Amino acid sequence: MKHRTLDVWLDGIETWNASFCGIRANRIAMRVNREVYGWAEVGNSDAHTLGSIGRGCTWFEGKSAKDVRTTIEAGLSAPGGRLWDVNDYLLWVRHRIGKNNKIARKLRAA
């Protein structure tokens, strides 16, 4: 079996995730990136509820999409934000339970 090697170059890496994943993973991602890779760091809300939109962010110089790109390419971006709060988790869990119940009802009806 022949294996293909992809030639992929990353401009940055998410080291701040505002969801529950970030509670422990943010520190690990930052440490590994800073010790091993040295890529530009970015943040992300990973929003699943209205209240969690914008909780994670990428700090950069400027105001435009081009400025974001230029800052990341220069390695000058910085991750930041706040983790989801308890209400965001409760809304997300309620949504998941409701979605799973809806799927289960459809399967039983089939």
Z-matrix of the N, CA and C atoms (Angstrom, degrees):
N
C 1 1.440
C 2 1.530 1 108.58
N 3 1.304 2 115.87 1 129.30
C 4 1.457 3 121.05 2 -179.19
C 5 1.531 4 109.72 3 -90.31
N 6 1.324 5 116.63 4 131.76
C 7 1.463 6 121.72 5 179.17
C 8 1.523 7 109.44 6 -102.67
N 9 1.315 8 115.02 7 136.22
C 10 1.458 9 120.30 8 176.79
C 11 1.517 10 109.37 9 -94.55
N 12 1.290 11 116.24 10 140.03
C 13 1.453 12 121.61 11 173.74
C 14 1.518 13 107.59 12 -105.17
N 15 1.312 14 116.17 13 124.53
C 16 1.455 15 120.43 14 179.08
C 17 1.523 16 109.98 15 -87.89
N 18 1.293 17 115.67 16 136.27
C 19 1.454 18 121.35 17 177.00
C 20 1.524 19 107.28 18 -96.23
N 21 1.334 20 116.25 19 91.34
C 22 1.457 21 121.85 20 -175.44
C 23 1.524 22 108.95 21 -118.26
N 24 1.318 23 115.48 22 131.57
C 25 1.459 24 121.07 23 177.10
C 26 1.513 25 108.55 24 -117.56
N 27 1.306 26 116.32 25 125.95
C 28 1.455 27 121.11 26 -179.90
C 29 1.525 28 109.66 27 -97.34
N 30 1.320 29 115.47 28 141.39
C 31 1.460 30 120.27 29 177.69
C 32 1.519 31 111.61 30 -89.86
N 33 1.325 32 116.44 31 -23.18
C 34 1.453 33 120.37 32 -178.25
C 35 1.511 34 110.46 33 -166.53
N 36 1.323 35 114.71 34 176.36
C 37 1.457 36 120.38 35 -179.36
C 38 1.526 37 108.99 36 -140.06
N 39 1.327 38 115.78 37 141.54
C 40 1.462 39 120.36 38 176.95
C 41 1.520 40 108.92 39 -74.43
N 42 1.318 41 115.40 40 116.03
C 43 1.464 42 119.81 41 177.02
C 44 1.521 43 111.60 42 -116.26
N 45 1.326 44 116.62 43 1.65
C 46 1.468 45 120.85 44 174.95
C 47 1.519 46 108.12 45 -134.95
N 48 1.327 47 116.29 46 115.63
C 49 1.456 48 123.16 47 176.49
C 50 1.518 49 105.95 48 -122.06
N 51 1.324 50 117.17 49 123.26
C 52 1.464 51 121.25 50 -173.81
C 53 1.527 52 113.53 51 -78.27
N 54 1.337 53 118.44 52 -9.92
C 55 1.466 54 120.54 53 -179.00
C 56 1.526 55 110.61 54 -80.13
N 57 1.334 56 115.42 55 -176.52
C 58 1.462 57 120.48 56 179.89
C 59 1.525 58 111.81 57 -59.21
N 60 1.320 59 117.38 58 -25.31
C 61 1.471 60 120.40 59 177.94
C 62 1.524 61 111.07 60 -60.38
N 63 1.320 62 115.79 61 -32.83
C 64 1.451 63 120.17 62 -175.12
C 65 1.511 64 115.63 63 -76.41
N 66 1.323 65 117.37 64 -14.97
C 67 1.459 66 119.91 65 -175.90
C 68 1.529 67 110.68 66 -52.56
N 69 1.282 68 118.01 67 -44.99
C 70 1.465 69 121.74 68 178.90
C 71 1.527 70 111.57 69 -109.11
N 72 1.321 71 116.07 70 -35.17
C 73 1.461 72 120.50 71 -172.17
C 74 1.530 73 113.66 72 -68.75
N 75 1.331 74 118.25 73 -28.87
C 76 1.464 75 119.51 74 -178.78
C 77 1.526 76 111.61 75 -58.41
N 78 1.324 77 116.28 76 -47.79
C 79 1.472 78 119.44 77 -179.47
C 80 1.525 79 111.56 78 -63.35
N 81 1.325 80 116.07 79 -39.88
C 82 1.466 81 119.96 80 179.93
C 83 1.525 82 109.97 81 -65.74
N 84 1.336 83 116.40 82 -46.92
C 85 1.469 84 120.45 83 -179.33
C 86 1.526 85 111.14 84 -60.61
N 87 1.326 86 116.81 85 -43.72
C 88 1.471 87 119.94 86 179.51
C 89 1.522 88 111.25 87 -63.51
N 90 1.328 89 116.36 88 -46.06
C 91 1.465 90 119.96 89 -177.92
C 92 1.521 91 111.42 90 -62.60
N 93 1.329 92 116.78 91 -48.90
C 94 1.467 93 120.29 92 -178.60
C 95 1.522 94 110.59 93 -63.80
N 96 1.326 95 117.26 94 -43.47
C 97 1.461 96 119.12 95 179.41
C 98 1.523 97 110.84 96 -61.43
N 99 1.310 98 117.02 97 -45.20
C 100 1.470 99 120.09 98 -176.59
C 101 1.523 100 112.54 99 -70.44
N 102 1.336 101 117.16 100 -31.70
C 103 1.466 102 120.14 101 -179.33
C 104 1.525 103 113.11 102 -86.73
N 105 1.333 104 117.46 103 -29.04
C 106 1.462 105 120.27 104 -172.24
C 107 1.530 106 113.31 105 -113.51
N 108 1.330 107 117.32 106 -53.16
C 109 1.457 108 120.10 107 -168.67
C 110 1.529 109 114.93 108 -96.30
N 111 1.306 110 117.57 109 -45.37
C 112 1.456 111 121.14 110 -179.23
C 113 1.522 112 114.63 111 72.37
N 114 1.336 113 116.82 112 25.24
C 115 1.461 114 120.25 113 178.50
C 116 1.529 115 110.35 114 -76.91
N 117 1.324 116 115.75 115 161.83
C 118 1.463 117 120.69 116 172.85
C 119 1.528 118 107.93 117 -61.46
N 120 1.331 119 116.70 118 143.81
C 121 1.464 120 120.60 119 -178.07
C 122 1.519 121 110.53 120 -105.05
N 123 1.343 122 115.37 121 140.66
C 124 1.460 123 121.30 122 178.16
C 125 1.522 124 109.60 123 -130.93
N 126 1.332 125 115.51 124 158.22
C 127 1.455 126 121.89 125 177.58
C 128 1.514 127 110.67 126 -113.44
N 129 1.342 128 116.02 127 162.51
C 130 1.453 129 121.84 128 -175.12
C 131 1.520 130 109.38 129 -150.64
N 132 1.339 131 116.73 130 139.71
C 133 1.465 132 120.91 131 177.71
C 134 1.518 133 112.13 132 -76.02
N 135 1.331 134 117.16 133 -33.36
C 136 1.460 135 122.48 134 -172.44
C 137 1.527 136 108.92 135 49.94
N 138 1.336 137 115.81 136 46.00
C 139 1.462 138 122.40 137 -171.18
C 140 1.523 139 112.58 138 -70.16
N 141 1.324 140 114.90 139 127.68
C 142 1.459 141 122.18 140 174.14
C 143 1.524 142 110.65 141 -119.43
N 144 1.323 143 116.92 142 -4.82
C 145 1.461 144 122.39 143 176.60
C 146 1.524 145 107.92 144 -138.14
N 147 1.332 146 116.47 145 159.48
C 148 1.464 147 119.65 146 -179.97
C 149 1.524 148 111.90 147 -58.52
N 150 1.324 149 116.79 148 -39.63
C 151 1.458 150 120.61 149 -177.97
C 152 1.513 151 114.32 150 -67.94
N 153 1.322 152 117.27 151 -17.83
C 154 1.463 153 119.31 152 -178.03
C 155 1.528 154 113.03 153 -95.46
N 156 1.330 155 117.04 154 -4.68
C 157 1.464 156 119.99 155 177.75
C 158 1.523 157 109.44 156 -64.76
N 159 1.294 158 116.01 157 130.38
C 160 1.456 159 121.46 158 177.98
C 161 1.513 160 115.13 159 81.43
N 162 1.328 161 118.00 160 5.10
C 163 1.466 162 120.27 161 -179.98
C 164 1.524 163 111.68 162 -68.22
N 165 1.308 164 116.87 163 -34.46
C 166 1.460 165 121.15 164 175.38
C 167 1.514 166 108.16 165 -109.36
N 168 1.314 167 116.64 166 147.65
C 169 1.462 168 118.60 167 -177.80
C 170 1.523 169 110.51 168 -152.25
N 171 1.307 170 114.36 169 168.54
C 172 1.454 171 121.90 170 173.96
C 173 1.519 172 107.23 171 -117.17
N 174 1.310 173 116.33 172 121.03
C 175 1.461 174 121.17 173 177.74
C 176 1.520 175 108.48 174 -83.77
N 177 1.326 176 115.42 175 137.16
C 178 1.460 177 120.36 176 -179.02
C 179 1.523 178 109.28 177 -153.34
N 180 1.314 179 115.49 178 162.57
C 181 1.457 180 120.75 179 177.41
C 182 1.522 181 108.88 180 -87.01
N 183 1.333 182 116.76 181 128.17
C 184 1.454 183 120.61 182 177.63
C 185 1.508 184 112.62 183 113.97
N 186 1.346 185 115.32 184 -166.69
C 187 1.463 186 121.13 185 -176.56
C 188 1.521 187 113.80 186 -134.75
N 189 1.304 188 118.41 187 -17.50
C 190 1.467 189 121.29 188 -172.69
C 191 1.527 190 111.91 189 -100.81
N 192 1.330 191 114.84 190 168.00
C 193 1.467 192 120.49 191 175.44
C 194 1.529 193 110.12 192 -61.13
N 195 1.317 194 116.28 193 -37.15
C 196 1.468 195 120.11 194 177.98
C 197 1.529 196 110.21 195 -62.99
N 198 1.333 197 116.69 196 -38.36
C 199 1.467 198 120.72 197 178.19
C 200 1.530 199 111.13 198 -64.16
N 201 1.335 200 116.30 199 -39.18
C 202 1.472 201 119.98 200 176.88
C 203 1.522 202 109.11 201 -59.74
N 204 1.314 203 115.42 202 -50.57
C 205 1.466 204 121.27 203 -178.01
C 206 1.529 205 111.21 204 -59.41
N 207 1.322 206 116.35 205 -46.40
C 208 1.466 207 121.10 206 -179.04
C 209 1.527 208 110.99 207 -62.18
N 210 1.331 209 116.64 208 -42.48
C 211 1.465 210 121.09 209 -179.62
C 212 1.524 211 111.23 210 -64.98
N 213 1.332 212 116.68 211 -42.77
C 214 1.470 213 120.02 212 178.51
C 215 1.522 214 110.30 213 -65.14
N 216 1.328 215 117.06 214 -45.72
C 217 1.466 216 120.11 215 -179.86
C 218 1.527 217 111.94 216 -61.08
N 219 1.331 218 117.02 217 -31.34
C 220 1.462 219 121.18 218 179.05
C 221 1.532 220 111.84 219 -82.84
N 222 1.334 221 117.04 220 -5.26
C 223 1.460 222 120.94 221 -179.74
C 224 1.515 223 113.32 222 74.03
N 225 1.332 224 117.08 223 24.69
C 226 1.460 225 121.38 224 -175.73
C 227 1.526 226 113.78 225 -106.16
N 228 1.326 227 118.09 226 2.98
C 229 1.466 228 120.49 227 179.69
C 230 1.525 229 109.83 228 -75.12
N 231 1.327 230 115.18 229 159.30
C 232 1.464 231 120.23 230 179.09
C 233 1.526 232 109.16 231 -139.70
N 234 1.340 233 117.66 232 134.78
C 235 1.459 234 120.62 233 178.11
C 236 1.521 235 110.44 234 -82.25
N 237 1.321 236 116.50 235 154.86
C 238 1.458 237 118.97 236 177.21
C 239 1.506 238 111.85 237 -171.00
N 240 1.318 239 115.67 238 -175.91
C 241 1.448 240 121.09 239 176.92
C 242 1.512 241 112.86 240 129.01
N 243 1.333 242 113.86 241 -165.56
C 244 1.468 243 122.01 242 179.46
C 245 1.519 244 108.49 243 -126.34
N 246 1.314 245 116.29 244 143.28
C 247 1.460 246 120.20 245 176.18
C 248 1.524 247 109.88 246 -68.24
N 249 1.331 248 116.09 247 156.64
C 250 1.463 249 120.67 248 175.71
C 251 1.523 250 108.88 249 -53.41
N 252 1.332 251 116.70 250 150.76
C 253 1.460 252 118.68 251 174.05
C 254 1.533 253 109.30 252 -97.42
N 255 1.311 254 116.65 253 176.57
C 256 1.467 255 122.28 254 -174.56
C 257 1.526 256 111.66 255 -56.97
N 258 1.325 257 118.10 256 -41.26
C 259 1.469 258 120.54 257 -179.49
C 260 1.524 259 112.03 258 -61.12
N 261 1.331 260 117.47 259 -37.05
C 262 1.464 261 120.32 260 177.75
C 263 1.527 262 110.90 261 -62.98
N 264 1.329 263 116.69 262 -40.88
C 265 1.465 264 120.44 263 178.33
C 266 1.525 265 110.96 264 -65.53
N 267 1.326 266 116.55 265 -43.64
C 268 1.465 267 120.03 266 -179.14
C 269 1.526 268 111.31 267 -62.83
N 270 1.324 269 117.33 268 -42.49
C 271 1.467 270 120.58 269 177.68
C 272 1.525 271 111.33 270 -63.83
N 273 1.325 272 116.54 271 -41.12
C 274 1.461 273 120.75 272 179.96
C 275 1.529 274 110.57 273 -64.73
N 276 1.337 275 117.07 274 -44.66
C 277 1.467 276 120.99 275 179.45
C 278 1.527 277 110.10 276 -63.70
N 279 1.332 278 117.31 277 -43.13
C 280 1.465 279 120.84 278 178.63
C 281 1.529 280 110.66 279 -59.91
N 282 1.319 281 116.14 280 -42.12
C 283 1.466 282 120.59 281 177.75
C 284 1.531 283 110.81 282 -62.05
N 285 1.338 284 116.68 283 -46.51
C 286 1.471 285 120.63 284 -178.60
C 287 1.526 286 111.03 285 -63.44
N 288 1.322 287 117.35 286 -42.11
C 289 1.465 288 120.46 287 179.47
C 290 1.521 289 109.85 288 -63.71
N 291 1.326 290 117.14 289 -45.61
C 292 1.462 291 121.08 290 178.74
C 293 1.517 292 112.01 291 -61.26
N 294 1.313 293 116.79 292 -41.37
C 295 1.463 294 121.34 293 179.54
C 296 1.525 295 110.32 294 -65.83
N 297 1.331 296 116.75 295 -43.71
C 298 1.465 297 120.28 296 179.58
C 299 1.526 298 111.42 297 -65.24
N 300 1.334 299 117.79 298 -38.92
C 301 1.465 300 120.76 299 177.86
C 302 1.522 301 111.07 300 -64.37
N 303 1.315 302 117.06 301 -39.36
C 304 1.463 303 121.62 302 179.05
C 305 1.531 304 110.36 303 -63.42
N 306 1.318 305 116.49 304 -42.87
C 307 1.471 306 121.13 305 178.49
C 308 1.525 307 110.09 306 -64.63
N 309 1.338 308 116.85 307 -43.18
C 310 1.468 309 120.88 308 -179.93
C 311 1.525 310 110.88 309 -61.95
N 312 1.331 311 117.72 310 -41.02
C 313 1.471 312 120.73 311 178.52
C 314 1.523 313 110.91 312 -63.02
N 315 1.324 314 116.97 313 -40.71
C 316 1.468 315 120.51 314 178.61
C 317 1.526 316 110.76 315 -64.26
N 318 1.324 317 116.73 316 -41.13
C 319 1.464 318 120.19 317 -179.82
C 320 1.529 319 111.26 318 -66.04
N 321 1.331 320 116.96 319 -40.38
C 322 1.468 321 120.09 320 178.89
C 323 1.524 322 111.17 321 -66.16
N 324 1.322 323 117.07 322 -34.12
C 325 1.463 324 121.36 323 -178.62
C 326 1.529 325 111.67 324 -74.64
N 327 1.307 326 117.26 325 -21.82
C 328 1.477 327 120.96 326 -176.61
C 329 1.511 328 112.37 327 -76.16
